[in-house]
Amino acid sequence: MKIALVVLDTLRKDAFDEQFEWLPGARFEHAWSTSHWTMPAHASLFTGKYPSEAGTHAKSEGLHDPDPTLPELLQQAGFTTRAFSANLMVSPPFRFDRGFDTFDGSWRLNVNSRELIGWTDLSRDTQPGLRGYLEVLRRILSREYRVLPSLQRGIQNRLAEVGIESGAVDDGATACLQTLSNARFSDDEFFFINLMEAHAPYRPPEDYRTADESSYDEVAATVGDLAVDSAAVRAAYDDSVRYLADMYKKVFTILSGQFDYVITIGDHGELFGEHQSWRHFHGISPELTHIPMVVSGDGLDSTSNKPASILDVHRTILDLAGIEAPSRGQNLLEGLDGRPRLTEFQGLRPGRIEMMRERGYSEELIARFDRPLAGLAAEGYYGYETVDEWQEDGSPPMVSPRKSLETLQAELNRSQHRTDSPDLSQKLQNRLRDLGYA
């Protein structure tokens, strides 16, 4: 059994509908993420739990859930497990390489799988010159690391240090294509991919640009008085989505020719001034949490309007692989029962709060945006909390949506795990800042 899971990062549902009509398979029109940003959404994908249960959210970054992750379960079942991620938030420093035999990424990552020599850490922790090279030799001879991939990564790092970043033309789609083209897949294979072409700062190749790149501070635009040209920013985003769609056609062609199932989803959306908010800095409005979801495979051609969740992808992959393990999800291919689904916001990341304080924002304003929020997706309906009020899209199928939300929240086994962000190199911190995460 070969299963591919592809996350098209930051792809809004409306943008997907405009550019991905060509994608075949079973479509889930009422699908929802569990969060408004990448890390908690991917934690749900890999654990089958809500972010508050997995212990991965703004106040606790990294994949720290004690139970085996989806890749670990597949690996234990004999699957070859591989990953290609263009997003730093889904990378080894945050423990998202758990269970993967290999973990590759775009130029933005330039981080180390646990089976590759940690060149960045090595250069920091060892003396320069001969002693440093001897330490590299010792680690290679210890067979602790995979030799050729480690040497390739070291060469890439050295080129980056002297200003030859990689010749990258995009945020990872081209590198992903190269990885797929060179791969030889086993009979039982799981391949996870995260593509970032739709993520800020919206820099598609020149041939796709109808608008100039629109860099701005989403925090100042959301909580302050910064004016942003929403039409120009949306145009730059749409240009990036068109490029993503064209590149994903090529990726999907390879995957669909090699894999039994290809699951294509978004992890969250993007805001362009709706609800007085920007990018995915804050909130759980439908523009952020309503996601595309398609399962492609032989004979799959249907449309479901039942509530679906990113959690269902976890259950579906387990069932396809014949693995028994707990999951809050349902099998997407066996019919959804219409149960309501949750969305969560656990406040602001500590780095955001620190930055807001440095800029002079009041503690009252920070507290206003830092409190938890929750939403409820049901048949034909989505209701959600904001900093001001309860908002609704559609007609609720239950008497009291807020009471239903409280009931579902009471059933959660919330993790008490809290952890500081990992100690990242200055280069990785700069790349996070470029993406709007720091």
PEJO-V277296 format. One record per residue. N is the residue number from 1. RES is the residue in one letter. D_LAST is the distance of its C-alpha to the last C-alpha in Angstrom with 1 decimal. Layout:
BEGIN
n=N res=RES d_last=D_LAST
n=N res=RES d_last=D_LAST
END
This chain:
BEGIN
n=1 res=M d_last=39.7
n=2 res=K d_last=36.8
n=3 res=I d_last=33.7
n=4 res=A d_last=30.6
n=5 res=L d_last=27.6
n=6 res=V d_last=25.3
n=7 res=V d_last=22.1
n=8 res=L d_last=21.4
n=9 res=D d_last=17.7
n=10 res=T d_last=17.0
n=11 res=L d_last=20.7
n=12 res=R d_last=22.2
n=13 res=K d_last=25.7
n=14 res=D d_last=27.4
n=15 res=A d_last=26.0
n=16 res=F d_last=27.2
n=17 res=D d_last=30.6
n=18 res=E d_last=31.0
n=19 res=Q d_last=30.2
n=20 res=F d_last=31.0
n=21 res=E d_last=34.5
n=22 res=W d_last=35.8
n=23 res=L d_last=34.2
n=24 res=P d_last=37.1
n=25 res=G d_last=37.2
n=26 res=A d_last=37.0
n=27 res=R d_last=34.7
n=28 res=F d_last=33.2
n=29 res=E d_last=32.7
n=30 res=H d_last=31.6
n=31 res=A d_last=28.8
n=32 res=W d_last=25.7
n=33 res=S d_last=22.5
n=34 res=T d_last=21.9
n=35 res=S d_last=18.4
n=36 res=H d_last=16.2
n=37 res=W d_last=13.5
n=38 res=T d_last=13.9
n=39 res=M d_last=14.0
n=40 res=P d_last=16.5
n=41 res=A d_last=18.5
n=42 res=H d_last=19.0
n=43 res=A d_last=19.9
n=44 res=S d_last=22.6
n=45 res=L d_last=23.8
n=46 res=F d_last=24.3
n=47 res=T d_last=25.8
n=48 res=G d_last=27.6
n=49 res=K d_last=26.2
n=50 res=Y d_last=24.1
n=51 res=P d_last=20.6
n=52 res=S d_last=21.9
n=53 res=E d_last=24.7
n=54 res=A d_last=22.8
n=55 res=G d_last=20.5
n=56 res=T d_last=17.3
n=57 res=H d_last=15.0
n=58 res=A d_last=12.2
n=59 res=K d_last=14.2
n=60 res=S d_last=15.2
n=61 res=E d_last=13.2
n=62 res=G d_last=15.5
n=63 res=L d_last=19.0
n=64 res=H d_last=21.2
n=65 res=D d_last=24.0
n=66 res=P d_last=27.3
n=67 res=D d_last=29.2
n=68 res=P d_last=29.5
n=69 res=T d_last=27.0
n=70 res=L d_last=28.5
n=71 res=P d_last=28.3
n=72 res=E d_last=29.8
n=73 res=L d_last=32.6
n=74 res=L d_last=33.3
n=75 res=Q d_last=33.3
n=76 res=Q d_last=35.8
n=77 res=A d_last=37.9
n=78 res=G d_last=38.3
n=79 res=F d_last=35.9
n=80 res=T d_last=34.2
n=81 res=T d_last=30.5
n=82 res=R d_last=28.1
n=83 res=A d_last=24.6
n=84 res=F d_last=22.8
n=85 res=S d_last=19.1
n=86 res=A d_last=17.0
n=87 res=N d_last=13.8
n=88 res=L d_last=11.8
n=89 res=M d_last=11.5
n=90 res=V d_last=15.3
n=91 res=S d_last=16.2
n=92 res=P d_last=18.1
n=93 res=P d_last=15.5
n=94 res=F d_last=15.1
n=95 res=R d_last=18.9
n=96 res=F d_last=19.3
n=97 res=D d_last=22.0
n=98 res=R d_last=24.3
n=99 res=G d_last=27.7
n=100 res=F d_last=27.1
n=101 res=D d_last=29.7
n=102 res=T d_last=27.5
n=103 res=F d_last=23.8
n=104 res=D d_last=23.1
n=105 res=G d_last=20.2
n=106 res=S d_last=19.3
n=107 res=W d_last=18.4
n=108 res=R d_last=14.6
n=109 res=L d_last=15.3
n=110 res=N d_last=17.9
n=111 res=V d_last=17.8
n=112 res=N d_last=21.0
n=113 res=S d_last=23.0
n=114 res=R d_last=24.9
n=115 res=E d_last=28.0
n=116 res=L d_last=26.6
n=117 res=I d_last=26.7
n=118 res=G d_last=23.4
n=119 res=W d_last=23.6
n=120 res=T d_last=20.3
n=121 res=D d_last=21.3
n=122 res=L d_last=24.9
n=123 res=S d_last=24.3
n=124 res=R d_last=22.5
n=125 res=D d_last=25.1
n=126 res=T d_last=28.4
n=127 res=Q d_last=30.4
n=128 res=P d_last=30.6
n=129 res=G d_last=33.8
n=130 res=L d_last=36.4
n=131 res=R d_last=35.1
n=132 res=G d_last=31.8
n=133 res=Y d_last=33.8
n=134 res=L d_last=36.1
n=135 res=E d_last=33.3
n=136 res=V d_last=32.2
n=137 res=L d_last=35.9
n=138 res=R d_last=36.2
n=139 res=R d_last=33.4
n=140 res=I d_last=34.8
n=141 res=L d_last=38.3
n=142 res=S d_last=37.2
n=143 res=R d_last=36.4
n=144 res=E d_last=33.3
n=145 res=Y d_last=31.4
n=146 res=R d_last=32.4
n=147 res=V d_last=33.7
n=148 res=L d_last=33.5
n=149 res=P d_last=30.0
n=150 res=S d_last=28.8
n=151 res=L d_last=30.6
n=152 res=Q d_last=29.2
n=153 res=R d_last=25.6
n=154 res=G d_last=26.5
n=155 res=I d_last=27.9
n=156 res=Q d_last=24.9
n=157 res=N d_last=22.7
n=158 res=R d_last=25.3
n=159 res=L d_last=25.4
n=160 res=A d_last=21.7
n=161 res=E d_last=22.1
n=162 res=V d_last=24.8
n=163 res=G d_last=23.1
n=164 res=I d_last=24.5
n=165 res=E d_last=21.4
n=166 res=S d_last=23.6
n=167 res=G d_last=25.0
n=168 res=A d_last=22.8
n=169 res=V d_last=23.7
n=170 res=D d_last=21.2
n=171 res=D d_last=18.3
n=172 res=G d_last=20.7
n=173 res=A d_last=23.7
n=174 res=T d_last=26.0
n=175 res=A d_last=25.1
n=176 res=C d_last=25.6
n=177 res=L d_last=29.0
n=178 res=Q d_last=30.0
n=179 res=T d_last=29.1
n=180 res=L d_last=31.2
n=181 res=S d_last=34.0
n=182 res=N d_last=34.4
n=183 res=A d_last=34.2
n=184 res=R d_last=37.4
n=185 res=F d_last=37.0
n=186 res=S d_last=39.0
n=187 res=D d_last=41.1
n=188 res=D d_last=38.5
n=189 res=E d_last=35.0
n=190 res=F d_last=31.6
n=191 res=F d_last=29.0
n=192 res=F d_last=25.5
n=193 res=I d_last=23.5
n=194 res=N d_last=20.1
n=195 res=L d_last=20.0
n=196 res=M d_last=17.0
n=197 res=E d_last=19.1
n=198 res=A d_last=18.5
n=199 res=H d_last=14.7
n=200 res=A d_last=13.1
n=201 res=P d_last=13.6
n=202 res=Y d_last=17.2
n=203 res=R d_last=19.0
n=204 res=P d_last=22.2
n=205 res=P d_last=25.1
n=206 res=E d_last=27.1
n=207 res=D d_last=29.9
n=208 res=Y d_last=27.8
n=209 res=R d_last=26.3
n=210 res=T d_last=28.0
n=211 res=A d_last=25.3
n=212 res=D d_last=23.1
n=213 res=E d_last=19.4
n=214 res=S d_last=17.9
n=215 res=S d_last=14.5
n=216 res=Y d_last=13.4
n=217 res=D d_last=11.0
n=218 res=E d_last=11.3
n=219 res=V d_last=10.7
n=220 res=A d_last=13.4
n=221 res=A d_last=15.5
n=222 res=T d_last=15.5
n=223 res=V d_last=16.0
n=224 res=G d_last=17.3
n=225 res=D d_last=19.9
n=226 res=L d_last=18.2
n=227 res=A d_last=20.7
n=228 res=V d_last=19.8
n=229 res=D d_last=22.4
n=230 res=S d_last=22.1
n=231 res=A d_last=24.9
n=232 res=A d_last=23.4
n=233 res=V d_last=20.0
n=234 res=R d_last=22.0
n=235 res=A d_last=24.3
n=236 res=A d_last=21.6
n=237 res=Y d_last=20.4
n=238 res=D d_last=24.0
n=239 res=D d_last=24.7
n=240 res=S d_last=22.0
n=241 res=V d_last=23.6
n=242 res=R d_last=27.0
n=243 res=Y d_last=26.0
n=244 res=L d_last=24.5
n=245 res=A d_last=27.9
n=246 res=D d_last=29.9
n=247 res=M d_last=28.2
n=248 res=Y d_last=28.2
n=249 res=K d_last=32.0
n=250 res=K d_last=32.4
n=251 res=V d_last=30.3
n=252 res=F d_last=32.2
n=253 res=T d_last=35.5
n=254 res=I d_last=35.0
n=255 res=L d_last=33.8
n=256 res=S d_last=36.5
n=257 res=G d_last=39.1
n=258 res=Q d_last=38.2
n=259 res=F d_last=36.9
n=260 res=D d_last=38.8
n=261 res=Y d_last=35.9
n=262 res=V d_last=32.7
n=263 res=I d_last=30.3
n=264 res=T d_last=27.9
n=265 res=I d_last=25.3
n=266 res=G d_last=22.1
n=267 res=D d_last=19.4
n=268 res=H d_last=18.3
n=269 res=G d_last=18.7
n=270 res=E d_last=17.2
n=271 res=L d_last=18.0
n=272 res=F d_last=19.4
n=273 res=G d_last=20.3
n=274 res=E d_last=22.3
n=275 res=H d_last=22.5
n=276 res=Q d_last=20.7
n=277 res=S d_last=17.3
n=278 res=W d_last=15.2
n=279 res=R d_last=13.6
n=280 res=H d_last=12.9
n=281 res=F d_last=11.0
n=282 res=H d_last=14.0
n=283 res=G d_last=17.5
n=284 res=I d_last=19.9
n=285 res=S d_last=22.0
n=286 res=P d_last=24.1
n=287 res=E d_last=22.3
n=288 res=L d_last=19.4
n=289 res=T d_last=21.5
n=290 res=H d_last=24.7
n=291 res=I d_last=24.4
n=292 res=P d_last=26.8
n=293 res=M d_last=28.8
n=294 res=V d_last=31.7
n=295 res=V d_last=33.7
n=296 res=S d_last=35.8
n=297 res=G d_last=38.9
n=298 res=D d_last=42.7
n=299 res=G d_last=44.2
n=300 res=L d_last=41.0
n=301 res=D d_last=41.3
n=302 res=S d_last=40.7
n=303 res=T d_last=38.7
n=304 res=S d_last=37.7
n=305 res=N d_last=36.7
n=306 res=K d_last=36.5
n=307 res=P d_last=33.2
n=308 res=A d_last=31.3
n=309 res=S d_last=28.1
n=310 res=I d_last=25.7
n=311 res=L d_last=27.5
n=312 res=D d_last=30.6
n=313 res=V d_last=29.4
n=314 res=H d_last=29.3
n=315 res=R d_last=32.9
n=316 res=T d_last=34.1
n=317 res=I d_last=33.1
n=318 res=L d_last=34.6
n=319 res=D d_last=37.8
n=320 res=L d_last=38.0
n=321 res=A d_last=37.8
n=322 res=G d_last=40.3
n=323 res=I d_last=38.2
n=324 res=E d_last=38.8
n=325 res=A d_last=35.7
n=326 res=P d_last=34.3
n=327 res=S d_last=32.1
n=328 res=R d_last=31.5
n=329 res=G d_last=31.8
n=330 res=Q d_last=35.0
n=331 res=N d_last=36.4
n=332 res=L d_last=35.6
n=333 res=L d_last=38.8
n=334 res=E d_last=41.1
n=335 res=G d_last=40.6
n=336 res=L d_last=38.2
n=337 res=D d_last=39.9
n=338 res=G d_last=38.0
n=339 res=R d_last=36.3
n=340 res=P d_last=33.5
n=341 res=R d_last=29.9
n=342 res=L d_last=26.9
n=343 res=T d_last=23.4
n=344 res=E d_last=20.9
n=345 res=F d_last=17.9
n=346 res=Q d_last=17.1
n=347 res=G d_last=15.0
n=348 res=L d_last=11.4
n=349 res=R d_last=9.0
n=350 res=P d_last=9.6
n=351 res=G d_last=6.3
n=352 res=R d_last=6.7
n=353 res=I d_last=10.3
n=354 res=E d_last=10.0
n=355 res=M d_last=8.4
n=356 res=M d_last=11.2
n=357 res=R d_last=13.7
n=358 res=E d_last=13.1
n=359 res=R d_last=13.8
n=360 res=G d_last=16.9
n=361 res=Y d_last=16.5
n=362 res=S d_last=19.3
n=363 res=E d_last=19.3
n=364 res=E d_last=21.4
n=365 res=L d_last=19.0
n=366 res=I d_last=16.1
n=367 res=A d_last=18.7
n=368 res=R d_last=19.8
n=369 res=F d_last=16.6
n=370 res=D d_last=15.9
n=371 res=R d_last=19.2
n=372 res=P d_last=20.0
n=373 res=L d_last=21.6
n=374 res=A d_last=23.9
n=375 res=G d_last=25.8
n=376 res=L d_last=29.1
n=377 res=A d_last=30.1
n=378 res=A d_last=33.9
n=379 res=E d_last=36.6
n=380 res=G d_last=36.2
n=381 res=Y d_last=33.7
n=382 res=Y d_last=30.2
n=383 res=G d_last=29.6
n=384 res=Y d_last=26.4
n=385 res=E d_last=25.2
n=386 res=T d_last=23.2
n=387 res=V d_last=22.4
n=388 res=D d_last=25.9
n=389 res=E d_last=28.2
n=390 res=W d_last=29.2
n=391 res=Q d_last=29.1
n=392 res=E d_last=31.2
n=393 res=D d_last=31.8
n=394 res=G d_last=35.2
n=395 res=S d_last=38.0
n=396 res=P d_last=37.5
n=397 res=P d_last=39.9
n=398 res=M d_last=40.2
n=399 res=V d_last=41.5
n=400 res=S d_last=38.5
n=401 res=P d_last=35.1
n=402 res=R d_last=33.4
n=403 res=K d_last=35.9
n=404 res=S d_last=35.3
n=405 res=L d_last=31.6
n=406 res=E d_last=32.4
n=407 res=T d_last=34.8
n=408 res=L d_last=32.4
n=409 res=Q d_last=29.8
n=410 res=A d_last=32.5
n=411 res=E d_last=33.2
n=412 res=L d_last=29.8
n=413 res=N d_last=29.7
n=414 res=R d_last=26.4
n=415 res=S d_last=24.8
n=416 res=Q d_last=24.4
n=417 res=H d_last=22.1
n=418 res=R d_last=19.1
n=419 res=T d_last=17.0
n=420 res=D d_last=14.2
n=421 res=S d_last=11.4
n=422 res=P d_last=13.2
n=423 res=D d_last=13.4
n=424 res=L d_last=11.8
n=425 res=S d_last=13.1
n=426 res=Q d_last=11.7
n=427 res=K d_last=12.3
n=428 res=L d_last=10.4
n=429 res=Q d_last=7.2
n=430 res=N d_last=8.1
n=431 res=R d_last=8.8
n=432 res=L d_last=5.7
n=433 res=R d_last=4.4
n=434 res=D d_last=8.0
n=435 res=L d_last=7.9
n=436 res=G d_last=5.7
n=437 res=Y d_last=3.8
n=438 res=A d_last=0.0
END
